[in-house]
Amino acid sequence: MEKTLAIIWYSFTSGSRQLADAARGGAVEAGGVDVRLLAAEDAESADLLNADGYIFVCPENLAAIAGVMKAFFDRTYYDVLGQIEGRPYAAMICAGSDGSNAQRQLERIATGWRLKRVAETRIVNVKAQTKEEILSPKQIDEAELAEAHVLGETLAAGLDLGVF
């Protein structure tokens, strides 16, 4: 039976969306799994229950995971608690300067679900410091997009081969 990889993302200035799209490209290229790219505001508990692995992608906002992504976790957390334990996940944070607190928050949520982190959480620092830089559309550099592609490829291949 084909496995499913859910890539759940939120993006305000397109940086996280570019990372999610790159991960999706890698997962599709790897083949062997059904890849679902889901906006956090649309994703539901059933999407988590029907997936075999996850990639979570979101921006850091005010030193935390962005509110829309947090709302996704709040909305689904208890519905799936105890039902997705042991499933693999990876995450990417698009940050303006640091991203470490957002990383800690996301990883704590995943730990509460008893998910299995299969790759280090990537923090992509876009170095946005001014109001204008923070609010402007982002362009993620090719090297970071290539890493996101590999992450998607890795998760998909691991699911397909039963490694995770």
C-alpha positions as CSV (number, residue, x, y, z in Angstrom):
1,M,0.0,0.0,0.0
2,E,1.4,3.4,-1.0
3,K,2.4,5.6,1.9
4,T,1.4,9.3,2.2
5,L,3.7,12.2,3.0
6,A,1.9,15.4,4.2
7,I,3.8,18.6,3.8
8,I,1.9,21.1,6.0
9,W,3.0,24.8,5.5
10,Y,2.1,28.4,6.2
11,S,3.7,31.4,4.6
12,F,3.1,35.1,4.8
13,T,5.8,36.4,2.6
14,S,6.4,33.3,0.4
15,G,9.6,32.1,2.0
16,S,8.1,29.1,3.7
17,R,6.0,28.3,0.7
18,Q,9.1,28.1,-1.5
19,L,10.6,25.7,0.9
20,A,7.5,23.6,1.0
21,D,7.3,23.6,-2.8
22,A,10.9,22.5,-3.0
23,A,10.4,19.7,-0.5
24,R,7.3,18.6,-2.5
25,G,9.4,18.5,-5.7
26,G,12.0,16.3,-4.0
27,A,9.3,14.0,-2.6
28,V,7.5,13.7,-6.0
29,E,10.9,13.1,-7.7
30,A,11.7,10.3,-5.3
31,G,8.4,8.6,-6.2
32,G,6.7,5.8,-4.4
33,V,4.5,7.9,-2.1
34,D,1.5,10.1,-2.3
35,V,2.6,13.6,-1.6
36,R,0.0,16.1,-0.2
37,L,0.9,19.7,0.0
38,L,-1.5,21.3,2.6
39,A,-1.9,24.9,3.7
40,A,-1.9,25.0,7.5
41,E,-5.2,26.9,7.5
42,D,-6.9,24.1,5.5
43,A,-5.2,21.1,7.0
44,E,-7.3,19.0,9.4
45,S,-6.9,16.2,11.9
46,A,-7.9,13.7,9.2
47,D,-4.9,14.9,7.1
48,L,-2.6,13.9,9.9
49,L,-4.3,10.6,10.5
50,N,-4.2,9.7,6.8
51,A,-0.5,10.5,6.4
52,D,2.4,8.2,7.2
53,G,4.9,11.0,7.6
54,Y,5.1,14.8,7.8
55,I,7.1,17.8,6.9
56,F,6.1,21.0,8.7
57,V,7.2,24.3,7.2
58,C,6.5,27.8,8.7
59,P,8.0,31.2,9.4
60,E,9.1,32.5,12.7
61,N,7.0,35.4,13.8
62,L,7.9,37.4,16.9
63,A,10.3,34.6,18.0
64,A,7.6,31.9,17.7
65,I,6.0,29.7,15.1
66,A,3.6,31.8,13.1
67,G,0.1,32.1,14.4
68,V,-1.6,30.3,11.5
69,M,0.7,27.3,12.0
70,K,0.2,27.4,15.8
71,A,-3.6,27.5,15.1
72,F,-3.2,24.3,13.0
73,F,-1.5,22.6,15.8
74,D,-4.0,23.8,18.4
75,R,-6.9,22.7,16.1
76,T,-5.6,19.2,15.5
77,Y,-3.5,18.3,18.6
78,Y,-5.9,16.6,20.8
79,D,-7.9,14.9,18.0
80,V,-4.8,12.9,16.9
81,L,-3.1,12.5,20.3
82,G,-2.1,8.9,20.8
83,Q,-3.0,8.0,17.1
84,I,0.1,9.1,15.2
85,E,2.9,8.1,17.6
86,G,6.1,7.0,16.0
87,R,5.5,8.5,12.6
88,P,8.4,10.3,11.0
89,Y,8.6,14.1,10.6
90,A,11.0,16.8,9.6
91,A,10.6,20.6,9.8
92,M,11.8,23.8,8.3
93,I,11.6,27.3,9.8
94,C,12.0,30.5,7.7
95,A,13.4,33.0,10.1
96,G,14.4,36.7,9.9
97,S,17.2,36.4,12.3
98,D,17.2,33.4,14.6
99,G,14.4,30.8,14.5
100,S,15.6,28.8,17.5
101,N,12.5,29.5,19.6
102,A,10.2,28.6,16.8
103,Q,12.2,25.4,16.3
104,R,11.8,24.5,20.0
105,Q,8.1,25.1,19.9
106,L,7.5,23.0,16.9
107,E,9.7,20.2,18.2
108,R,7.9,20.2,21.5
109,I,4.6,19.8,19.8
110,A,6.0,16.9,17.7
111,T,7.4,15.4,20.9
112,G,4.0,15.6,22.6
113,W,2.6,13.7,19.6
114,R,5.5,11.2,20.0
115,L,6.6,11.7,16.4
116,K,10.0,10.6,15.3
117,R,12.3,13.4,14.1
118,V,14.2,11.9,11.2
119,A,16.2,15.0,10.1
120,E,17.5,18.0,11.9
121,T,15.1,20.9,11.8
122,R,16.3,23.4,9.2
123,I,16.3,27.1,10.0
124,V,16.6,29.2,6.9
125,N,17.7,32.7,7.9
126,V,16.6,35.4,5.4
127,K,18.2,38.1,7.6
128,A,15.2,40.4,7.4
129,Q,15.6,43.1,10.1
130,T,13.7,46.2,9.1
131,K,9.9,46.4,8.8
132,E,10.2,46.7,5.0
133,E,12.5,43.6,4.8
134,I,10.3,41.6,7.1
135,L,7.1,42.4,5.2
136,S,8.5,42.1,1.7
137,P,8.2,38.9,-0.4
138,K,11.2,36.6,0.2
139,Q,13.4,34.9,-2.4
140,I,15.0,31.8,-0.9
141,D,18.4,31.1,-2.4
142,E,19.0,28.1,-4.6
143,A,21.2,26.3,-2.1
144,E,18.5,26.4,0.6
145,L,15.9,25.3,-1.9
146,A,18.2,22.4,-2.9
147,E,18.4,21.4,0.7
148,A,14.6,21.5,1.0
149,H,14.3,19.4,-2.1
150,V,16.7,16.8,-0.6
151,L,14.6,16.8,2.6
152,G,11.5,16.0,0.7
153,E,13.3,13.3,-1.3
154,T,14.7,11.8,1.9
155,L,11.3,11.6,3.7
156,A,9.6,10.1,0.6
157,A,12.3,7.6,0.0
158,G,12.4,6.6,3.7
159,L,8.6,6.1,3.8
160,D,8.6,4.2,0.5
161,L,11.4,1.8,1.6
162,G,10.0,1.4,5.1
163,V,13.1,2.9,6.7
164,F,11.0,5.2,8.9
